[in-house]
Amino acid sequence: MKKITVILADDHTVVRQGLRALLNDEKDIEVVGEAENGRQAVELAMSLSPLVLVMDILMPLLNGTEATRQIKENRPSVKIIILSAHCSDDHIEQVIAAGASGYLMKMTSAQNLARAIREVGKGNTFFDSLTAKRIYSQYRKSLSGGKLIRPRGSNLTSRELEVLQLIAEGMANKQIADELNISIKTVEKHRQQLKKKLHIQETAGLTRYAIAEGIIENGK
């Protein structure tokens, strides 16, 4: 029997260990890697090409939404399930737009998670009941308004979103340049573009925006 290969991405070690222990009991599922931040999740998805990646939405260096977008652009065969303690309309809307195939709350059962992995592994989608209700509500609102809801922050490029998260996490220009393998001058250019597009002139304002948009978690 060919097993469903899975990568677990969460910045809390105890969560990853717990998920691995739960999934080890499933004979048709094999955990092949773990990531502690979004950037590592992207790297592992590129190198290991798992069938399914189970990922938290708020992680350091690169959040789950942007990590999902990058993985789907470069490894479209990887199916992504968001497993999060957060269930806001914005989070759900953004990750689905980025290409996620499933969304579960962390309070879900081990059986439900295993079922979700099997379903998205087949090419289907899977959402827990709470998330499904929110998606249906959003859809009805979009129809009543005569147009689909446009994801917030969608006027920013993928690179600008990366730089914004690192700025909000307190990194200096040189640290950002080293993390993204770009020049300090390029980082400065991205900073200026962010301020221009968002009409924000101070770094503190960029940080508040990132928190308000769910790009990083308050206090992270």
C-alpha positions in Angstrom: 0.0 0.0 0.0 1.4 3.4 -1.1 1.3 5.8 1.9 0.2 9.4 1.9 3.3 11.4 2.5 2.8 14.4 4.9 4.9 17.4 6.1 3.8 19.1 9.4 4.5 22.8 9.7 3.9 24.6 13.1 6.1 26.8 15.1 5.3 25.0 18.3 7.4 21.8 18.8 4.8 20.2 21.1 2.1 20.6 18.5 4.2 19.0 15.8 5.1 16.1 18.1 1.5 15.6 19.0 0.3 15.6 15.4 3.1 13.1 14.4 2.1 10.8 17.3 -1.5 10.9 16.2 -0.7 10.3 12.6 1.7 7.5 13.3 -1.3 5.4 14.2 -2.6 5.7 10.6 -1.2 2.9 8.5 -1.7 4.7 5.2 -0.1 8.0 6.3 3.6 8.7 6.8 5.0 12.0 8.2 8.2 12.7 6.2 9.2 16.1 7.6 8.6 18.9 10.0 8.9 22.7 9.6 9.0 25.2 12.4 8.4 28.3 10.2 6.8 29.1 6.9 10.0 29.5 5.0 11.2 26.1 6.1 7.8 24.7 5.1 8.3 26.0 1.5 11.9 24.6 1.4 10.7 21.2 2.6 7.8 21.1 0.1 10.3 21.9 -2.7 12.8 19.2 -1.7 10.4 16.4 -0.5 7.3 17.0 -2.6 4.9 15.5 -0.1 1.4 14.7 -1.2 0.0 16.7 1.7 1.3 19.6 3.9 -0.5 20.3 7.1 0.3 23.9 8.2 -0.5 26.5 10.8 -1.5 29.9 9.5 0.5 32.2 11.8 4.2 31.3 11.8 7.5 33.3 11.9 9.5 34.4 8.9 6.7 33.5 6.5 3.0 33.1 7.4 0.9 30.2 6.2 -1.0 32.1 3.6 2.1 33.3 1.8 3.8 29.9 2.2 0.8 28.3 0.6 0.9 30.7 -2.3 4.6 30.0 -2.9 4.2 26.3 -2.6 1.3 26.1 -5.0 3.1 28.3 -7.5 6.2 26.0 -7.5 4.8 22.6 -6.4 1.1 22.6 -7.5 0.9 18.8 -6.8 1.3 19.5 -3.0 -2.1 19.6 -1.3 -2.2 22.0 1.6 -4.4 21.8 4.7 -4.5 24.7 7.2 -4.7 23.6 10.8 -5.1 26.6 13.0 -6.5 28.0 16.2 -7.7 31.0 14.2 -10.9 31.0 12.1 -11.6 34.5 10.9 -13.3 35.2 7.6 -10.2 37.0 6.4 -7.9 34.1 7.2 -10.1 31.5 5.5 -10.7 33.7 2.4 -7.0 34.4 2.0 -5.7 30.8 2.3 -8.3 29.5 -0.1 -7.4 32.2 -2.6 -3.8 31.1 -2.1 -4.6 27.5 -3.0 -5.3 25.6 0.2 -7.4 22.5 -0.2 -8.6 22.3 3.4 -9.0 24.2 6.7 -9.4 22.7 10.1 -9.5 24.1 13.6 -6.9 22.7 16.0 -9.8 21.5 18.2 -10.6 18.9 15.6 -10.3 15.2 16.3 -7.4 13.0 15.1 -9.9 11.0 13.0 -11.1 14.2 11.3 -7.5 15.3 10.5 -6.7 11.8 9.1 -9.9 12.0 7.0 -9.0 15.5 5.7 -5.5 14.2 4.7 -7.0 11.3 2.8 -9.6 13.5 1.1 -7.2 16.3 -0.1 -4.7 13.6 -1.1 -7.4 12.4 -3.5 -7.7 15.9 -5.0 -10.8 16.8 -3.0 -11.3 19.7 -0.5 -12.1 19.3 3.2 -13.3 21.8 5.7 -14.6 21.3 9.2 -18.2 22.3 9.9 -17.4 25.7 11.4 -15.2 26.7 8.5 -17.7 25.4 5.9 -20.4 27.6 7.5 -18.2 30.6 7.3 -17.3 29.9 3.6 -21.0 29.5 2.8 -21.8 32.8 4.6 -19.0 34.6 2.7 -20.3 33.2 -0.6 -23.9 34.4 0.1 -22.6 37.9 1.1 -20.5 38.0 -2.1 -23.6 37.1 -4.2 -25.8 39.6 -2.5 -23.2 42.3 -3.1 -23.0 41.4 -6.7 -19.3 40.7 -6.7 -16.8 38.3 -5.2 -15.0 39.4 -2.1 -11.5 40.7 -2.9 -8.8 39.4 -0.5 -7.3 42.1 1.7 -3.7 43.0 1.0 -4.0 41.7 -2.6 -2.4 44.8 -4.0 0.9 43.7 -2.5 3.3 41.4 -4.3 4.5 38.2 -2.9 7.9 39.7 -2.1 6.4 42.7 -0.5 4.3 40.5 1.8 7.4 38.6 2.8 9.3 41.9 3.6 6.3 43.3 5.4 6.2 40.2 7.7 9.9 40.4 8.5 9.6 44.1 9.2 6.7 43.4 11.5 8.8 40.8 13.3 11.4 43.4 14.1 14.1 42.6 11.6 16.5 45.3 10.4 17.2 45.9 6.7 20.4 43.8 6.8 18.7 40.9 8.6 15.9 41.0 6.0 18.4 41.1 3.1 20.3 38.1 4.6 17.0 36.1 5.1 15.7 36.7 1.6 19.1 36.7 -0.1 18.6 40.1 -1.6 20.6 43.4 -1.3 19.9 46.0 1.4 19.1 48.5 -1.3 16.4 46.1 -2.6 15.0 45.8 0.9 14.9 49.6 1.2 13.0 49.8 -2.1 10.4 47.3 -0.9 10.0 49.3 2.3 9.3 52.4 0.3 6.8 50.6 -1.9 5.0 49.2 1.1 4.7 52.7 2.6 3.5 54.1 -0.7 0.9 51.4 -1.4 -0.4 51.2 2.2 -0.2 55.0 2.8 1.8 54.3 6.0 5.0 56.4 6.8 6.3 54.7 9.9 7.6 51.2 10.7 5.3 51.0 13.7 2.4 51.6 11.3 3.5 48.7 9.1 3.7 46.5 12.1 0.2 47.4 13.2 -1.1 46.8 9.7 0.5 43.3 9.6 -1.2 42.4 12.9 -4.5 43.8 11.8 -4.4 41.9 8.5 -3.4 38.6 10.2 0.0 38.5 8.6 1.6 38.0 12.0 0.0 37.3 15.4 0.0 40.1 18.0 2.8 39.5 20.4 4.8 37.3 18.0 
